[in-house]
Amino acid sequence: MSFFKILKKSKKSAARLGILKTSHGLIHTPAFLPCATQATVKSLIPEEIKEIGFEGVLCNTYHLYLRPGEKIIKKLGGLHKFMNWPGPIATDSGGFQVFSLGFGLEQRVGKVLKEKDENNLEQEKIKGQQAKLAQIDQNGVSFTSHLDGSIHRFTPEKSIRIQEDLGADIIFAFDECTSPLASYGYTKKAMLRTHLWAKRCLRVKEKKGQLLFGIVQGGPFKDLRKESARFIGSLPFEGIGIGGSFGQEEMKKTLDWIRPYLPENKPRHLLGIGYLKDLREAIKRGMDLFDCVYPTRLARHGNFLTNKGEMNIFKAVYRLDKTPIMKNCACYTCQNFSRAYLHHLFKAGEILGSRLATFHNLWLMRQFIEEIKQAIKDNKF
């Protein structure tokens, strides 16, 4: 597999260092890809993403299909030219958004659930379910746009065609992401449908220079996860994505279940994972790539990541605090501004507050990954 090379394997865990070669440059793994949902990492310009040190980003197929449309982006030269990002770009299949904005309204489809989310799932089920916006059959999914209520349909073939038009370097097979409340029977049915769709995605893909990743599903069920890992791992994908909705402990168990069945020579992308403790555990279990809106979404609501947890800058205790968010952080935000100033920006509703918070959070994510990489090199992780 000339496009992915493993440089070092840890002696203490399943962690590994690698290089993924794409049509627009290299990604040194393990790596976090900031989410550029609407072809932009919210509040930052491409030069700032490069300054932080990220090599690639992930864009959202569902949102870009609805607005401005993949045909418009293709006419304008593809995503790289459209958003002026010269490095690697990944696009998801659109499946997660179709199900999370449709079926997910019914049963809280999400990636990694916080403890309070897990505790509330059954209560929400009892309270009643919201209107279902997505209709699923063996050929694809019909869904209602969250923008204007118009009806659309995604099939495996259409998802691949959209991603080819967008022109990303890494694309994903269309899959069904089930709710954590789904029964064993339904989860198995959805997994088998995902497998069928995976083969259809492989058959229809035409554009060269794009790496197609298949997606392992199977919910919280050990036998289904193993079966899915074996099946997807046996197909000629360039990489493997791991999808689904996880509790904190379920993620670790799931990765332990499936790792023996994943091809060693293919990159593994754990979709939608961004909590620092989850990244650490996933890298220990041999995962290579990650993406999540978590750090940027936190930033927009005045929450700064620190090595001790999240800091909500809205709290009055920071009104006269002259210290930076983190004393030993080398990011632009921490080198130049106090907690008091950042508190003021957010209280005043100034855009600069979100920009500075986003820069810091992504910087910390990048440094966190780099420290783990060094620990792998030193056989300490």
N, C-alpha and C positions, 0 to 999 in steps of 0.2 A: 504494500500500500504506500506508494511513493509520496502521497500527499500528507501522510501522517507518520511521524517518526517519534518513537519513545526514546528519550534521552537518558532517563534514569528511573529506576524503580526503587521505592523505599524499602529498607530492610526491616522497618518497624510496623508497616501497614501496607495497604494496597495502593497507597498514593504513588503517583508517577508524574514526571516532567516530560513534556513533549512539545513538538512543533507541528502545527497544522498549516499546511500550505494552501492558500486560496488564490483565486485569480487576481485579487487586489492586495496581496501581501500575506505576511505570516501572523499567526496567533500563537504565542508561547503559552502553553497550558501547564497547570490549570489557569483558567482565565474567566473573568466576569465580563459579560457584555452588557453595558448600560442599555436600557430600553429607550429607543427612539420611536415611540409608538406612532406618532404622526410624521415620521421622517425628521424628527428633531428630538434630542434629549432636552426635555423641558427646561427652559430658561438659559441654557448654555449654547454657545456657538461651537462649531466643529473644532476650531483652534484650541478652545479650552478643554475639550475632551482629549485632544492629543497632548496638551500640556500636562494633564493629570497622568497620562501614560496609558490610556486604553488603546488597544489595537483594533477592536471591532465593536460594532453596535448591533442591536436587534430591532428590526422594524416590524410593524404589525400588519399582516396581510388583510385582515378583516377591516380595519379602520381605513387603510389606504385604498382598498377596493371601493368602499362606500364614498370616500372623499380623499383626494380629487378623482380617483379612478385609475386603475392600472394602465389603461390605454393612454391617458394623458401623460403619466409618468414615463411610459415607453417612448412616446413622441418627443419628450423633452430629454431623452438620452439615458433613461434608467435612473434608479435611485442614487447612484454615486454622483452623477452630475446634478440631479435634481436637488439634492441636499448638500452638495459640495463636500462629500466625505470620501476621501481617496482610499481608505482602508477597507478591510473586510466588512461585509454586511450580511447578517442572517435575517431571514423572514420566517415567522412561524406559518403554519398551514392555514390559519384562520379558524381551525376547529375549536380551540379552547374558547375563543370569544363567542362563536356561534352558540356553543352550549352554555357558557357562563352567563351570557346576556339573554339566553332563551331558556333552556332547561335549567340553567343555574339559578334563575329567578325562582324556580320551583323548589330547588333543593340545595341551595348554597354551594354551588361548585366553586372551589377555590384551590389554590396550590398547597401551601402549608398553612394549617389552621393554628391560630393562637389558642391557648388553653380556654379562654373565655368563649371562643367560637365553638370549640368542641362541646363545651358544656351546654351551649344554647341550641345545638342542632336539633335535639329531640324536642325541645320546647317549641321551636319554630315549626317542626313537623306537626305537632299537635295543634298549634294555633291555626293552621291552614296554609295552603300553598297559593302562591301568586299565579297569575295567568301565565300559561305556557306559551312562549313565543316561537319555539323551534319544533318542527315536526320531522321525525327521523324515519327513514326507511333504508332498505338495503343498498339503494343506489346513491343516497346522499341526504342532505338536510335542507328543508325549506324553513326560512326564518324571516322575521320582521326586523327591518332596520330600526335601530334605536334612535336614529336621527329624524326620520320622517314617516315611519310606519309603512314604508314600501316593502313589498314582498320580494325576497331573493332566494336563490337556491345555490348551494355549494355541493359539488360532487368531487371525488378524488381528482378526476380529470380537470375540472375547472380550477381547483385549488392550485394544481401544478401549473396550469396555463397562466394564472394570475401571477404566481411567483416567478415564472419565466419572464413575463412582461416586466415585472418590477426589476428584475436583473440582479437579484442578490447572489452572493457567493455560496451561501449555505441555505438550503431550503428544507422543509419538513413535509413528510407524508401526511395526508389528511387522516385524522383519527377522531374517535369519539371519547371524550373525557367524561367519565361518569361521576355522579355525585357520591360522596362518602356514605350517603344513606341508601344507596341503591342495593337491592338484594343480590345475593350470590347469582341467582339465575339471570337477572338482567345484566349484571356485570360481565358474566360469561358471554352472553349474547352480544354485548357491545364490544367485547374483546375480539370475538370471532369476526365481527363486522370490521373492526379496525384492521385485522389481518387481511381480510379480503380487499379492503381499500388500499392497504400497503402494496399489494401485488399490482393493483390497477395503477397506482402512482408510478411504480417502476416501469410498467409497460408504456405509459403515455409520455414520460419524460423524454424530451428531445434536445434541449439546449445543452451544449457542451460547456464545460467550465463551471458548472454548478454542482456542488456536493449535496446529494440527497440523503437525508437522515430518516430512517424508519423510527416509529415510536412504540415503546413497550407500554402496554396498559395492563389491566387486571385488578384494579382497585386494591383493597386491603387483604386480598385473598392469596395466600402463599402459593397454592397450586396453580392459580391463574397467572400470577406474576411469573412463575417459572416457565409455564407453557408459553407465555407471550415472549419472554426473553429468548427462549430456544427458537421460536418461530421467526421473530424479527431478526435475530442474530444469524439465522441461516440464509437470509435473503441478501442479494448483492447490493445492499446500501453502502454508501461511503462512511456513514456514521450512525450512531444509535442515540435516539432521544428517549428520555424516561419521563413519561407524563403521568398525570393523575392528581388527586387531592390527598394530602397526607396530614396526619397528626404528627406532632414532633417526633414521637418514638416510632411511629409507623414508617416514617421515611427511612430511618436507620435500618429497621427490619427488612423493608422492601429492598433496599440496596444490597443487604447481605444475602437475601434470597436470590437475586437475579445476577449478581456479579459472576458467579461461576459459568453462566451461560452466555455472557457477552464476549464477542470476539476481542481478544487482547489487542489486536492491531488496528482497531477502529476507535475514533474519538467518541466520547460519551457525553451527552449534553443533558443535564438535569434541568428540566424546564421550569421556569417560574420560581426559582429558589434564590433568596437573597438575605435571609437572616444570617448574621455572622456565625453563630454557633452551628447553624445548619450547613453552611459552607465548609466549616472545619470538618464536621462529621462526614460530609459527602466526599470531600477530597481524600480523607482517610480510606474511604471505600472505593477509590478508583475512578471517581468522576473527574471530567476534564473541563467542561464548559458549563456556565451558569448565566442566567439572565433573570432580572426581576425589576419591577417598578418600585420596590420597597425604599431604596435610599432617596430617590427623587420625590416620591410621594410624601415621605416623612418630611423632607425639606420644605415642601410647599405649605406644610401645616406647622412650621416653626419647631420641628423636632430635629435635633442634631445628634448624630451618632458619636459616641465616645467609647473608650475602652472599658467603661464601667456601665454602659447601657445608653439609653436614649435620654436626651436633655430637652425638655420643653422650654424654649426661650421666652414664652409668654408669661411665665411665672414671675410674680412681683419681686421675688428674691433676687432677680438679676438686674433690677432697675438701676442699681448703683455699683454693679460688679465691674471692676476695671480689668479683670483677667480675661484671656482668650477662652474659647470653648475648650481647647486642650493645650496645655502649656508646652508640650513637646511635639506638637503637630506642625509640620513645615508647610501646610497649605496656605494659600493667599489669604484666606479668611482669618485663620488663627494668627498669622504673622502681622496682620494689619488692623484688626478690629476687636473691640471688647464685647463681652457679653451684654453690657449695658447698651452699647450702640445697636447691637443686633436685636435686643429686646425692643428698643425704640422703633427700629425699622418695621418689625412685625406688628407692633401695636398701631403704627401709623399706616399700615397697609402698603408700604413701599415695595416695589418690585425688586429692588436691590437685596432685600432680605432673603427672598426666595433664591436669588442667584447665588448669594454667598453661602447659604445653607446647602444648596445642591452641590456647589463646588467642594465644600468641606466633606459632605457625606460620601461623594464619589471618590474623593482623595483617600478617605479612610478605608473605603472598600478596596481600593487599589493597593494601599500599603498593607492591609491585612493579608491579601493574597500573596503579595511579594514576600512577606515574612514567612508565610507557609512554604513558598517555593525555596527560600533559603534554607529552611529547616529540613526540607526533603533532600536538598543537596548535601547537607551536613549529617544526614542519617539520624535526625532528631525528631522526625515526624512520622 
